[in-house]
Amino acid sequence: MSFRWGIAGTGAIARGFADALGRLPDAELVAVGSRRQPTADEFGERFGVPRARRHGSYEELAADDGVDLVYVATPTSHHHPHTLLFLQAGRGVLCEKPFALDAAQAAEMVATARAEGRFLMEAMWSRFLPAYVSIRELVAAGALGTVLAVDGDFGFRLPTTPGERLFDPAQGGGALLDLGVYPVSLASMLLGEPDQVSAVGQLGETGVDEHVAVLMGYRSGAVALAKASLRASLGCTGRISGTTGSIELPAFMHCPDELIVRGPAGTEHLHLPAALDSAGIGEADTGSVEPHDRAGGGLHHQIRHVHERLSAGHLDSDVMPLAESVSVMRTLDAVRAQIGLRYPTPELAFPRPAGENSPAPGDVQKEEATQP
Ligand SMILES: NC(=O)c1ccc[n+]([C@@H]2O[C@H](COP(=O)([O-])OP(=O)(O)OC[C@H]3O[C@@H](n4cnc5c(N)ncnc54)[C@H](OP(=O)(O)O)[C@@H]3O)[C@@H](O)[C@H]2O)c1
């Protein structure tokens, strides 16, 4: 069986994803949706989408009955409305990270998928890479003892470019949601939702956070630290520390090609290229993606997972569960509340459903926004 994919958006990651689809024998790129017909045509021409299925609007893509699954590759501000659009039109959805602008949007996306009986998953591609699979296996096997600390940072020095996605509040820009979500999600994968969130950060001239640090605390005694920046080149590394060992994630921590595992028996370097897998897919780079779209070399892992889950009759993922996508957004909400980061969408709140262990803004240790 072949899965018929449509792609919503024609930007950088959409191109990487189209490349990744081309690596899988059971995936077909059958349609694309764009705000404008010329961009849909250009993208369709490049990736072999049939002429009639190059849609000049997202609504037309949603109405295309020949599409099983839509990959939402639009700016973060549009993940919520576009996911709802495609789910309500009867399509399954793989939605780029960060899943939404806030937890309330994320929860509505999940509720809509359930109501419509359609597949939904956050495209947190790191989770499906060989290195991240190994991290979960090593931790589950007790190779580190009890995990007590997770550290990660991700940042680049970029010129301020108003209107560009990363610097545009209207597109959900900023370091936290775009880059910080990776180390926060890594901490969530290993430690769950934090019981305490404490953040410091600085907003830049366009109104988005350009430099932010997040300290997460857990009742177990574990701690996690995530940093993200658009103003400074951070190490882009990660580290998981336990009572008997540690794992280092060299740059880039969201798609490492190796892990350095330290334990009582010594140090081991595990070679786990993000682009490769046991089937050898990815060995030959097609060269059709830009250097920054190195993601194209590893995005196929998450796509294969989607296919496997659907083939097994599931409408969600057990590796990137929907409840966890919502809980990561709750953590990011708590950070946004503390650093004063607001997006120009009036209904955005900082919710905490009753019984959840995430802190309400009043519970968290407040810090003044500060200079880096
Ligand atoms: N997994 C990863 O490694 C990875 C890497 C980069 C980005 N991302 C995520 O993917 C999403 C897209 O990032 P990107 O780097 O691909 O962005 P991008 O290059 O700016 O592309 C976004 C696309 O969204 C469409 N779009 C729809 N409404 C828009 C609007 N109002 N303003 C601007 N564009 C609009 C545009 O396509 P049309 O013109 O065709 O409508 C545009 O090309 C973000 O949420 C980001 O966090 C993930």
The ligand as an SDF file (V2000), in Angstrom:
LIG
                    3D

 48 52  0  0  0  0  0  0  0  0999 V2000
   11.6670   19.8890   11.3710 N   0  0  0  0  0  0  0  0  0  0  0  0
   12.5900   20.7740   11.0630 C   0  0  0  0  0  0  0  0  0  0  0  0
   13.7740   20.4880   10.9860 O   0  0  0  0  0  0  0  0  0  0  0  0
   12.1650   22.1740   10.7450 C   0  0  0  0  0  0  0  0  0  0  0  0
   13.0660   23.0010   10.0800 C   0  0  0  0  0  0  0  0  0  0  0  0
   12.6410   24.2700    9.7470 C   0  0  0  0  0  0  0  0  0  0  0  0
   11.3720   24.6870   10.1010 C   0  0  0  0  0  0  0  0  0  0  0  0
   10.5270   23.8740   10.7670 N   0  0  0  0  0  0  0  0  0  0  0  0
    9.1660   24.3300   11.1250 C   0  0  0  0  0  0  0  0  0  0  0  0
    8.3970   24.3260    9.9250 O   0  0  0  0  0  0  0  0  0  0  0  0
    7.5670   25.4660    9.8360 C   0  0  0  0  0  0  0  0  0  0  0  0
    7.9020   26.2130    8.5450 C   0  0  0  0  0  0  0  0  0  0  0  0
    9.2580   26.6120    8.5780 O   0  0  0  0  0  0  0  0  0  0  0  0
   10.0760   26.9750    7.2400 P   0  0  0  0  0  0  0  0  0  0  0  0
   11.4660   27.2060    7.6620 O   0  0  0  0  0  0  0  0  0  0  0  0
    9.8020   25.9840    6.1790 O   0  0  0  0  0  0  0  0  0  0  0  0
    9.3750   28.3610    6.8750 O   0  0  0  0  0  0  0  0  0  0  0  0
    9.3620   29.1180    5.4630 P   0  0  0  0  0  0  0  0  0  0  0  0
   10.5340   28.7500    4.6470 O   0  0  0  0  0  0  0  0  0  0  0  0
    9.1000   30.5480    5.7650 O   0  0  0  0  0  0  0  0  0  0  0  0
    8.0770   28.4810    4.7440 O   0  0  0  0  0  0  0  0  0  0  0  0
    6.8010   28.5780    5.2930 C   0  0  0  0  0  0  0  0  0  0  0  0
    5.7760   28.4450    4.1760 C   0  0  0  0  0  0  0  0  0  0  0  0
    4.4750   28.5840    4.7550 O   0  0  0  0  0  0  0  0  0  0  0  0
    3.5970   29.1320    3.7900 C   0  0  0  0  0  0  0  0  0  0  0  0
    2.7610   30.1790    4.3970 N   0  0  0  0  0  0  0  0  0  0  0  0
    1.4340   30.1010    4.6310 C   0  0  0  0  0  0  0  0  0  0  0  0
    0.9620   31.2070    5.1900 N   0  0  0  0  0  0  0  0  0  0  0  0
    2.0190   32.0320    5.3370 C   0  0  0  0  0  0  0  0  0  0  0  0
    2.1640   33.3430    5.8500 C   0  0  0  0  0  0  0  0  0  0  0  0
    1.1260   34.0290    6.3330 N   0  0  0  0  0  0  0  0  0  0  0  0
    3.4030   33.8860    5.8470 N   0  0  0  0  0  0  0  0  0  0  0  0
    4.4450   33.2070    5.3850 C   0  0  0  0  0  0  0  0  0  0  0  0
    4.3670   31.9430    4.8640 N   0  0  0  0  0  0  0  0  0  0  0  0
    3.1500   31.3780    4.8420 C   0  0  0  0  0  0  0  0  0  0  0  0
    4.4510   29.6540    2.6510 C   0  0  0  0  0  0  0  0  0  0  0  0
    4.2260   28.7890    1.5600 O   0  0  0  0  0  0  0  0  0  0  0  0
    3.2920   29.2750    0.3410 P   0  0  0  0  0  0  0  0  0  0  0  0
    3.8910   30.5820   -0.1180 O   0  0  0  0  0  0  0  0  0  0  0  0
    3.4400   28.1830   -0.6160 O   0  0  0  0  0  0  0  0  0  0  0  0
    1.8930   29.4410    0.8640 O   0  0  0  0  0  0  0  0  0  0  0  0
    5.8840   29.5270    3.1230 C   0  0  0  0  0  0  0  0  0  0  0  0
    6.7480   29.1490    2.0900 O   0  0  0  0  0  0  0  0  0  0  0  0
    7.8290   26.2690   11.1220 C   0  0  0  0  0  0  0  0  0  0  0  0
    6.8230   25.9910   12.0620 O   0  0  0  0  0  0  0  0  0  0  0  0
    9.1580   25.7510   11.6420 C   0  0  0  0  0  0  0  0  0  0  0  0
    9.2670   25.7660   13.0590 O   0  0  0  0  0  0  0  0  0  0  0  0
   10.8980   22.6200   11.0740 C   0  0  0  0  0  0  0  0  0  0  0  0
  1  2  1  0
  2  3  2  0
  2  4  1  0
  4  5  1  0
  4 48  2  0
  5  6  2  0
  6  7  1  0
  7  8  2  0
  8  9  1  0
  8 48  1  0
  9 10  1  0
  9 46  1  0
 10 11  1  0
 11 12  1  0
 11 44  1  0
 12 13  1  0
 13 14  1  0
 14 15  2  0
 14 16  1  0
 14 17  1  0
 17 18  1  0
 18 19  2  0
 18 20  1  0
 18 21  1  0
 21 22  1  0
 22 23  1  0
 23 24  1  0
 23 42  1  0
 24 25  1  0
 25 26  1  0
 25 36  1  0
 26 27  1  0
 26 35  1  0
 27 28  2  0
 28 29  1  0
 29 30  1  0
 29 35  2  0
 30 31  1  0
 30 32  2  0
 32 33  1  0
 33 34  2  0
 34 35  1  0
 36 37  1  0
 36 42  1  0
 37 38  1  0
 38 39  2  0
 38 40  1  0
 38 41  1  0
 42 43  1  0
 44 45  1  0
 44 46  1  0
 46 47  1  0
M  CHG  2   8   1  16  -1
M  END
$$$$
